[in-house]
Amino acid sequence: MIAGASEAMERGHQERLAPMAAEVMAEAGLGFAELGKIAVTLGPGSFTGLRVGLAFAKGLHLATDAPLAGVGTLAALAMSAGDGGVRAGVIDARRGLVYLQAFEGETPLTAPEVLALEEAVLRLARGAPGQLRLVGPGAPLLGAVLRHAVVNDLAAPDLAALGRLAERAAPDPDLRPLYLRGIEARPMAPASLRPATRRDGAALAEVHATAFEAPWRDQEILRFAEDRGGYALVAEAERRIVGFILCRAIAGEAEVLTLAVRPEHRRKGIAAALVEAAARVAARASAVMFLEVAADNPGAVALYEKAGFAAAGRRAGYYGRPSGGAVDAIVMRRALNS
């Protein structure tokens, strides 16, 4: 292995992944055009982490034309424990469950499964005579019962092991994440809207960082909100800020500067409610409202079209990307009833 990097993260995957890949390529002394193959783990794992990783890998494949291959996360964990013997990749699935897959050498003994701890112990006790290696962040859960097992509580697969598996994996440009159970989503409380205050600055910056590669700091957000004509509205649910919109209204025209909603609260109507509330505020003194949206963000474009905005122009290369390149901005316009 020429170069590699690994970071344990609970949030911020989308913002960190592309710069991290660029750093590794620079360390290796290679350009992205020299990539021979792109590998990505398919899961099981966290919903957001899997989607971000897979989306980035597919984007890199499209940009470089390098073949794309997927590797099961449990297989990559199991192969991180050296050669030979019975090895099991284990991930803590919470609530008394584990994700599990067992191998003998490189031959799968089981399919990837989500099991109760007791069932996982019985499965391995029946099917893994002799020395057993448990590998992964869930390994200690089973090792506490399977005393004869060697426990290796790796937080993530060894990069070299992942590379070896990916080298033999067939290319597939249409990869899908592996989910072994449905997404457990708690019903979200309805969001309430209110004007932002200075005390909200840190929370607004945190929300912004969940939605953009180059997030704004709290001082920037507050400066825009407090400038002439500036205003911000926040959406609250479950006793915390889950979204906000920042606008400016000057000389009869209003502009949406930014809009962000936490990932787990999206598709709940919060963004649409913020846009409508901001438009009502703007209509007191403005006849028209403008905004700019990245051309590669069809979800946001659809949201604004549904809110009554229509394309009015295009700005080439307006948005620079931390990962490189630039994206056009679509200028959108909505007439307001003053």
C-alpha positions in Angstrom: 0.0 0.0 0.0 1.5 3.3 -1.1 -0.7 5.7 0.9 -3.8 5.6 3.0 -5.8 7.4 5.7 -8.7 6.5 8.0 -10.7 8.7 10.4 -13.4 7.7 12.8 -16.3 10.2 12.4 -19.8 10.4 13.7 -20.8 13.4 11.4 -19.3 15.5 8.7 -18.6 12.6 6.3 -19.7 14.5 3.3 -17.5 17.5 4.0 -14.4 15.5 4.9 -14.4 12.6 2.4 -13.3 14.4 -0.8 -10.5 16.5 0.8 -9.3 13.3 2.5 -9.1 11.4 -0.9 -7.2 14.3 -2.4 -4.7 14.3 0.4 -4.1 10.5 0.0 -3.6 10.9 -3.8 -1.2 13.7 -3.2 0.7 11.6 -0.6 0.9 8.8 -3.2 2.2 11.2 -5.9 -0.6 10.2 -8.3 -3.4 12.1 -10.1 -7.0 10.9 -10.1 -6.7 10.1 -13.8 -4.2 7.4 -12.9 -6.7 5.4 -10.8 -7.0 1.8 -11.9 -10.0 0.9 -9.8 -12.3 2.5 -7.2 -13.6 0.5 -4.2 -16.3 1.2 -1.7 -17.8 -0.7 1.2 -21.5 -1.4 0.7 -22.5 -2.1 4.3 -24.1 -3.0 6.5 -23.5 0.2 8.5 -24.9 3.6 9.2 -27.5 4.9 6.7 -25.9 8.3 6.2 -22.3 7.0 6.1 -23.1 4.4 3.4 -25.0 6.8 1.2 -22.2 9.4 1.4 -19.5 6.9 0.7 -21.3 5.3 -2.2 -22.3 8.6 -3.8 -18.7 9.9 -3.6 -17.4 6.6 -5.2 -19.9 6.8 -8.0 -19.0 10.4 -8.6 -15.3 9.6 -8.8 -16.1 6.7 -11.2 -18.0 9.1 -13.5 -15.3 11.7 -13.4 -12.3 9.4 -14.0 -13.9 6.4 -15.8 -12.0 4.1 -13.5 -13.9 0.8 -12.8 -16.0 0.8 -9.6 -16.3 -2.2 -7.3 -18.2 -2.9 -4.1 -17.1 -4.9 -1.1 -19.2 -6.1 1.8 -18.1 -4.3 5.0 -18.4 -7.6 7.1 -16.2 -9.4 4.5 -13.6 -6.6 4.6 -13.5 -6.7 8.4 -13.1 -10.5 8.5 -10.3 -10.4 6.0 -8.5 -7.8 8.1 -7.6 -10.5 10.7 -4.9 -12.3 8.7 -5.1 -15.5 6.7 -6.7 -18.8 7.5 -9.1 -20.1 10.1 -12.6 -19.1 10.9 -13.2 -15.4 11.0 -16.4 -13.4 11.5 -17.0 -9.7 10.8 -19.1 -8.3 13.6 -20.7 -4.8 13.8 -22.8 -3.6 16.7 -26.3 -3.0 15.3 -27.6 -1.6 18.7 -30.5 -2.8 20.8 -29.1 -6.2 21.4 -28.4 -7.0 17.8 -25.3 -7.5 15.7 -24.5 -7.6 12.0 -22.6 -10.8 11.4 -20.9 -12.8 8.6 -18.5 -15.8 9.1 -15.8 -17.0 6.7 -13.4 -19.9 6.6 -10.4 -18.6 4.7 -12.1 -16.4 2.1 -15.1 -18.7 1.7 -18.3 -17.4 3.3 -19.9 -19.7 5.8 -22.9 -17.5 6.2 -24.6 -14.7 4.4 -24.5 -11.2 6.0 -27.2 -11.2 8.7 -28.6 -9.1 11.5 -29.1 -11.3 14.6 -29.8 -11.1 18.3 -26.7 -11.5 20.4 -27.9 -14.9 21.6 -28.6 -16.2 18.1 -25.2 -14.9 16.9 -23.4 -16.8 19.7 -25.3 -20.0 18.8 -24.6 -19.6 15.1 -20.9 -19.3 15.7 -20.7 -22.0 18.3 -22.4 -24.4 15.9 -20.5 -23.5 12.8 -17.0 -22.5 13.9 -15.1 -25.3 15.6 -11.6 -24.7 16.6 -10.0 -21.2 16.7 -12.4 -18.3 15.9 -11.5 -14.7 15.3 -14.1 -12.0 15.8 -13.3 -8.8 14.0 -15.0 -5.4 14.0 -16.6 -2.9 16.4 -19.1 -5.5 17.6 -16.5 -8.2 18.3 -16.3 -7.6 22.1 -20.1 -8.2 22.4 -19.7 -11.8 21.2 -16.2 -12.3 22.7 -17.6 -11.8 26.2 -19.5 -15.0 25.7 -17.3 -16.9 23.2 -14.3 -17.1 25.5 -12.3 -19.2 23.1 -12.4 -16.6 20.4 -9.7 -14.1 19.6 -11.2 -10.6 19.6 -10.0 -7.8 17.3 -12.2 -4.8 17.8 -11.3 -2.9 14.6 -13.4 0.2 14.1 -13.1 -0.1 10.3 -11.7 -2.6 7.8 -7.9 -2.6 7.2 -7.4 -0.7 4.0 -5.0 -3.2 2.5 -7.5 -6.0 3.1 -10.2 -3.9 1.5 -8.0 -3.3 -1.5 -7.2 -7.0 -2.0 -10.9 -7.9 -2.0 -11.7 -5.0 -4.4 -9.0 -6.1 -6.7 -10.8 -9.4 -7.4 -14.3 -7.9 -7.3 -16.2 -7.5 -10.6 -16.8 -3.9 -11.6 -20.3 -2.7 -11.1 -21.3 1.0 -11.9 -24.8 0.4 -10.4 -23.8 -0.5 -6.9 -26.5 -0.4 -4.1 -26.0 -0.2 -0.3 -26.6 -3.3 1.7 -29.3 -2.7 4.4 -30.1 -5.7 6.5 -33.0 -4.0 8.2 -35.3 -1.0 7.6 -34.3 2.4 8.7 -35.5 2.9 12.2 -37.1 6.4 12.1 -38.9 7.9 15.1 -41.9 10.1 14.3 -40.6 13.6 14.2 -42.4 16.3 16.2 -43.9 19.1 14.0 -41.4 22.0 13.6 -42.3 25.4 14.9 -40.9 28.5 13.2 -39.5 31.7 14.8 -37.1 34.5 14.1 -33.4 33.7 14.8 -31.5 35.4 17.6 -27.8 35.9 18.3 -27.9 33.0 20.7 -28.7 30.7 17.8 -25.4 31.4 16.0 -23.6 28.2 16.9 -26.6 26.0 16.2 -27.2 27.6 12.8 -23.6 26.9 11.8 -23.9 23.3 13.0 -27.1 22.9 10.8 -25.4 24.5 7.8 -22.4 22.1 8.1 -24.8 19.2 7.7 -25.9 20.5 4.3 -22.9 22.1 2.5 -19.4 21.1 1.6 -18.1 24.6 2.6 -20.3 25.5 5.6 -20.6 29.1 6.9 -19.4 30.0 10.4 -21.7 31.4 13.0 -20.2 34.9 12.6 -20.9 34.9 8.9 -24.5 33.8 9.4 -25.2 36.4 12.1 -23.5 39.1 10.0 -25.8 38.5 7.1 -28.9 38.3 9.4 -28.0 41.6 11.1 -27.0 43.5 8.0 -29.4 46.0 6.4 -32.5 44.1 5.2 -31.2 40.8 6.5 -33.3 38.3 8.5 -33.2 34.6 9.5 -36.0 32.2 10.5 -35.4 28.9 12.3 -37.4 25.7 12.6 -37.4 24.0 16.0 -38.4 20.4 16.8 -37.6 18.1 19.7 -36.2 21.1 21.6 -33.4 21.9 19.1 -33.0 23.9 15.9 -33.4 21.5 12.9 -33.4 24.0 10.0 -33.1 27.7 9.1 -33.4 30.1 6.2 -31.3 33.3 5.8 -32.6 36.1 3.5 -32.1 39.7 2.6 -34.7 42.3 1.4 -33.5 45.6 0.0 -34.9 48.1 -2.5 -38.0 46.1 -3.3 -36.2 42.9 -4.0 -35.6 39.9 -1.7 -33.0 37.1 -1.9 -32.7 33.7 -0.2 -29.0 33.5 0.8 -29.0 30.0 2.2 -31.4 27.3 3.4 -30.4 24.2 5.5 -32.2 21.4 7.3 -30.7 18.6 9.3 -30.6 15.3 7.3 -32.8 13.4 9.7 -35.5 16.1 9.4 -35.6 16.4 5.6 -38.6 15.4 3.5 -40.8 16.5 6.4 -42.0 19.7 4.8 -39.7 21.9 7.0 -37.7 23.4 4.1 -41.0 24.3 2.3 -42.4 25.9 5.4 -39.3 28.0 5.9 -39.4 29.2 2.3 -43.0 30.2 2.6 -42.5 32.0 5.9 -39.5 33.8 4.4 -41.5 34.8 1.4 -44.3 36.2 3.6 -41.8 38.4 5.4 -40.2 39.6 2.2 -43.6 40.4 0.7 -44.1 43.2 3.2 -41.6 45.4 1.3 -40.6 43.4 -1.8 -42.2 42.5 -5.1 -39.9 39.7 -6.1 -37.7 37.1 -4.5 -34.6 35.6 -6.0 -32.2 32.8 -5.1 -29.4 30.8 -6.6 -29.2 27.0 -6.5 -26.5 24.6 -7.6 -27.4 23.0 -10.9 -26.3 19.5 -9.6 -28.8 19.7 -6.7 -32.1 18.5 -8.4 -33.8 18.0 -5.0 -33.4 21.7 -4.1 -34.4 22.8 -7.6 -37.6 20.8 -7.3 -38.3 22.2 -3.8 -38.0 25.8 -5.1 -40.1 25.1 -8.2 -42.8 23.7 -6.0 -42.6 26.9 -3.9 -43.4 29.0 -7.0 -39.8 29.9 -8.2 -38.9 29.6 -11.9 -35.5 29.6 -13.6 -34.5 33.1 -14.7 -30.9 32.7 -15.6 -27.7 30.7 -15.2 -24.2 31.6 -13.8 -21.5 29.4 -15.2 -19.1 27.9 -12.7 -20.5 29.9 -9.8 -20.1 27.3 -7.1 -16.5 26.1 -6.5 -16.2 22.7 -4.9 -13.7 22.0 -2.1 -13.1 18.6 -3.9 -12.3 20.5 -7.1 -14.2 21.8 -10.1 -17.1 24.2 -10.3 -20.9 23.9 -10.8 -23.3 26.3 -12.5 -25.8 28.2 -10.4 -29.4 28.4 -11.6 -30.9 31.8 -10.8 -34.6 31.4 -9.8 -37.3 34.1 -9.4 -40.7 34.3 -7.6 -43.2 37.1 -7.8 -44.5 38.1 -4.3 -47.9 39.4 -3.4 -47.2 42.6 -1.6 
